Amino acid sequence: MTEIQTLATAAPIAPRPKPWIAGIHAYVPGKSARDFGEGRRLVKLSANENPLGTSAAALAAKALAPAVYPDPDSTALRAALGAKFAIDPARIVMGTGSDELLHIVAQGYAGPGDEVIYVRYGFAVYDIAARRCGATPVVAPDADYGTDVDALLALVTPRTRVVFVANPNNPTGSHLPGGEIARLHAALPADVVLVIDQAYGEYVAPEDDDGALALAAAHDNVLVTRTFSKIYGLAGERIGWATGAAGLIDTLNRIRGPFNVSSTGQAMAEAALADTAFVEAARVHNRDERARFVARIEALGNHGLRPLPSQANFVLILFEGALTAEVAFNGLAEAGYIVRWLPGQGLPQALRITIGHSADMDAIAATLRQLAEAAR
Ligand SMILES: *Cc1c(COP(=O)(O)O)cnc(C)c1O
């Protein structure tokens, strides 16, 4: 055998990712206009963005932020959050979006041999967060697409380290009442971290508050995450925050990115937080348009369309009749609307539609009616 032949037949040597990394399916974002080619006006209702845009005060603050390294501790922003929510700023940590915080809480508390629990039809990032630190994801069955506290508790073992619950949940929009969140927390061992992801918390009616911030203030094992991406309309700036006991915050501060929120992001978030009129207008718009939209979809119940009850800024519609979610997705794209079809998350029978402007929601409901009538 010549030397050349030996080289050609030997196993190629290349870097190999850890096996738990190789098992990750990369996050699939919602489609946007660029996925549908040039030249068409497409309304993007696939990423739960705020149809009212961004507070003018936040946009004005953007122009003023310096481009040198940001304050690594987001001091002024944490002080503003602390004042607004009556939290000691020392118990707040900022993240590059709440995504960073979801990842690093898993990394801080779980590793190979440990288990991380979340619900089926939960937020897609939890699976990646669990796997990327080598932990084993454990998926609890749903209760008609909603979060089932007993199903979560039934899966707790001595290996459980972290439980993720989004409340409201994405993509289902379902919301657990405070009593259920408290019951879940009370039954978890004290060394299991309960992460309550409130990315859509501002959309929940005040009287339906789930009490998560109070739990995080009172217990050593509850972390609440929040974001400026949704109601504040700052998704492009990547700003999230979390609050919990000093021990949890200390862990996250050790492993977060050192300059993880940009100067622009800090300035814009502070201004957005102060613009309470903008946030309230967005909440009321969403509440009213969601109710109107849900009523119009419920009227298509005879065609097998079923909107799930939502406390968020989107509605998940199940297609249980002749019209399939896939045909509806394509029909809506034809009509100029990009929504979210989720076969990769085990929901080929559903579309998640962000609540947008009134005229757009009417056009979507009318298009779905036409498609449903054509399908029977
Ligand atoms: C959108 C979303 C987030 C966070 O997004 P960031 O932009 O990273 O703050 C977190 N959790 C859920 C359930 C979401 O839908």
The ligand as an SDF file (V2000), in Angstrom:
LIG
                    3D

 15 15  0  0  0  0  0  0  0  0999 V2000
  -40.1520   35.5570   22.6640 C   0  0  0  0  0  0  0  0  0  0  0  0
  -39.9850   34.7000   23.8620 C   0  0  0  0  0  0  0  0  0  0  0  0
  -38.8810   34.8170   24.7260 C   0  0  0  0  0  0  0  0  0  0  0  0
  -37.7820   35.7280   24.5490 C   0  0  0  0  0  0  0  0  0  0  0  0
  -37.2410   36.3270   23.7680 O   0  0  0  0  0  0  0  0  0  0  0  0
  -36.0120   37.3180   23.8670 P   0  0  0  0  0  0  0  0  0  0  0  0
  -36.2010   38.1170   22.6500 O   0  0  0  0  0  0  0  0  0  0  0  0
  -34.7960   36.4660   23.8690 O   0  0  0  0  0  0  0  0  0  0  0  0
  -36.1510   38.0880   25.1370 O   0  0  0  0  0  0  0  0  0  0  0  0
  -38.8040   34.0300   25.8400 C   0  0  0  0  0  0  0  0  0  0  0  0
  -39.7590   33.1410   26.1220 N   0  0  0  0  0  0  0  0  0  0  0  0
  -40.8330   32.9910   25.3350 C   0  0  0  0  0  0  0  0  0  0  0  0
  -41.8670   32.0140   25.7290 C   0  0  0  0  0  0  0  0  0  0  0  0
  -40.9620   33.7440   24.1670 C   0  0  0  0  0  0  0  0  0  0  0  0
  -42.0030   33.5480   23.3750 O   0  0  0  0  0  0  0  0  0  0  0  0
  1  2  1  0
  2  3  1  0
  2 14  2  0
  3  4  1  0
  3 10  2  0
  4  5  1  0
  5  6  1  0
  6  7  2  0
  6  8  1  0
  6  9  1  0
 10 11  1  0
 11 12  2  0
 12 13  1  0
 12 14  1  0
 14 15  1  0
M  END
$$$$
